[in-house]
Amino acid sequence: MKKQVLATAVALFSIGAQAQGQVNIICSVQAEWCNMIGTVYTKTTGTKVNVSMKGSGEALAQLIAEKDNPKTDIWFGGTGDPLLQAAEQGLSFEYKSPALSQLHGWAQQQAQQSAYKTVGIYSGPLGFGYNSELLTKKKLPIPKTWNDLLNPALKGEIQVANPASSGTAYTMVATLVQLMGEDKAFEYMKKLHANISQYTRSGTGPIKAAARGETTLSISFVHDAPGEKMQGFPVETVTPADGTGAEIGSMSIIKGARNLEAAKKFYEWALTPGAQEMAAAAKQFQLPSNKSAKNDARIPDFKKIKFINYDYAKYGASNERRRLIAKWEKEVNSLPR
């Protein structure tokens, strides 16, 4: 599968002429995907690609620190909220791609709400991961709703990331606030706290732990499970029947990019169906933003999921994110377990 996709990508994008220069990318998706896009783009265009892999929070911090002398041309991937914050803070470059009309509405909306300083490249729903063997062994029911996670029998059986360091976990907080209302959402998270064994730094940490039997349940993006399952781990997922949110992984050109023209070319390439189909070859199963991209069977079926009307503009704003995380630290994370 992987070799076939790589060969197809090379055939699609190899245009004979060798491009000049280089492009410097901060990549906030999984390492295999980052490495694959760098390798394929270099082979097909001749442009040197320098990839630095960082989580979205760490990436945003770097771009803030480098604001007066940017060393990055493109920020690729990661939960969209930090990319919206980068746009809000003037760190990203306004660029309206000619390919926008080829993208799903949610990807176009991400571009419009950021004044065309970022664009959606994939989306993935928030849900629950569970180790099917452990759940059976402990005679625990599969959780179907958010309220099911409050079952006293699940004390110490759940992992979720820390919203201060993880876009996944911040998406959870913002989802619950929109689903329940802020007061009820924080009461819910206080009760949930009693069942949490660990708040991990990384958003993918809990699903990996569930896959390996280190925890029974996780609150995770469900597209992170198939890659674990491919390795033989007994992990399954479910999305809450009462509604959930989704991330919009995004991409931006950095304001002040040293290699602006090369960055624009990479940006356009990354929005093509062939480039986006590489994600599945790298065992990443988010929904691609290009409507013409072929969807791997392991990508979650969005038509079967109940989504809330997630307000990306409001909850992607720096002040709102800071306020909610500070409130979570004070009212939830400070509680004993």
Stockholm file with secondary structure:
# STOCKHOLM 1.0

chainA/1-337         MKKQVLATAVALFSIGAQAQGQVNIICSVQAEWCNMIGTVYTKTTGTKVNVSMKGSGEALAQLIAEKDNPKTDIWFGGTGDPLLQAAEQGLSFEYKSPALSQLHGWAQQQAQQSAYKTVGIYSGPLGFGYNSELLTKKKLPIPKTWNDLLNPALKGEIQVANPASSGTAYTMVATLVQLMGEDKAFEYMKKLHANISQYTRSGTGPIKAAARGETTLSISFVHDAPGEKMQGFPVETVTPADGTGAEIGSMSIIKGARNLEAAKKFYEWALTPGAQEMAAAAKQFQLPSNKSAKNDARIPDFKKIKFINYDYAKYGASNERRRLIAKWEKEVNSLPR
#=GR chainA/1-337 SS CHHHHHHHHHHHHCCSSCCCSEEEEEECSCHHHHHHHHHHHHHHHCCEEEEEECCHHHHHHHHHHTTTSCCCSEEECSCHHHHHHHHHTTCBCCCCCTTGGGBCHHHHHHHHHTTSSCEEEEEEEEEEEEEHHHHHHTTCCCCCSGGGGGCGGGTTCEEEECTTTCHHHHHHHHHHHHHHCHHHHHHHHHHHHTTEEEEESSTTHHHHHHHTTSCSEEEEEGGGHHHHHHTTCCEEEECCTTCBCEEEEEEEEBTTCTTHHHHHHHHHHHTSHHHHTHHHHTTCCCEESBTTSCCCTTSCCGGGSCBCCCCHHHHTSHHHHHHHHHHHIIIIITSCC
#=GC SS_cons         CHHHHHHHHHHHHCCSSCCCSEEEEEECSCHHHHHHHHHHHHHHHCCEEEEEECCHHHHHHHHHHTTTSCCCSEEECSCHHHHHHHHHTTCBCCCCCTTGGGBCHHHHHHHHHTTSSCEEEEEEEEEEEEEHHHHHHTTCCCCCSGGGGGCGGGTTCEEEECTTTCHHHHHHHHHHHHHHCHHHHHHHHHHHHTTEEEEESSTTHHHHHHHTTSCSEEEEEGGGHHHHHHTTCCEEEECCTTCBCEEEEEEEEBTTCTTHHHHHHHHHHHTSHHHHTHHHHTTCCCEESBTTSCCCTTSCCGGGSCBCCCCHHHHTSHHHHHHHHHHHIIIIITSCC
//
